[in-house]
Amino acid sequence: MKNKITMSKQRIIKFLTPEQIELLLDGADDKRDDAVLQILVTTGLRVHELAGLPRDHFKEEAHPEGQTCEFPIIGKGGRQRVVFFSPAVLGAIFEYLRGRSDGDPRLFPCTIRTIQNIVSRCGKNVGLDEVWPHMIRHSFASGLLRNGASLNSVKEFLGHSNIATTSIYLHTSNKELKDIHEKMFK
């Protein structure tokens, strides 16, 4: 995969291009997988945050059609942030929930490992051999920067406590600028 940036101390940030994200979304096997992928792609949630989403946040009658909804998430370090769910993602969630008859209080009654396997399998379904949830989180952050979001906004979306943590994504953005420059001036 070409989309990686080597950081100091050998830290590598891997991410998917917008085209690869679209391809990944086509790899879902069922409504659950589709909802998992759509949430990860559009929210930047950590896998444990996704696994902990409560089902009762997603009652169809409580969300007006066509409106983005926001929910508080308790993330890493116990920090709270707001996460936004678009109408399309809510539609995927509601479609998935209509097929569930169990009483489990979690939106996705499965383990973190199961979610990791869903993401990996969906990637393999469309020829992406190496995909995992945190790579999708990196792709979310890179996409925000690519589309003009400020570093501070990305920090808030991701729930980072320190802007230095978020700044690793600037290198991804700079790499894309370098690639564009090289294409133009070869």
Salt bridges, closest charged atoms under 4 A:
ASP29 OD2 - ARG121 NE 2.61
ASP33 OD1 - ARG32 NH2 3.17
ASP33 OD2 - ARG121 NH2 2.47
GLU49 OE2 - ARG46 NH1 2.83
GLU49 OE1 - ARG81 NH2 2.79
ASP56 OD1 - HIS57 ND1 3.74
GLU60 OE2 - ARG98 NH2 2.47
GLU95 OE2 - LYS31 NZ 3.00
GLU95 OE1 - ARG98 NH1 2.64
ASP102 OD1 - ARG55 NH1 3.37
ASP102 OD1 - ARG100 NH2 2.76
ASP104 OD2 - ARG106 NH2 3.00
GLU130 OE2 - LYS14 NZ 2.72
GLU156 OE2 - LYS155 NZ 3.26
GLU176 OE2 - ARG146 NH1 2.81
ASP179 OD2 - LYS175 NZ 2.79
GLU182 OE2 - LYS178 NZ 3.79
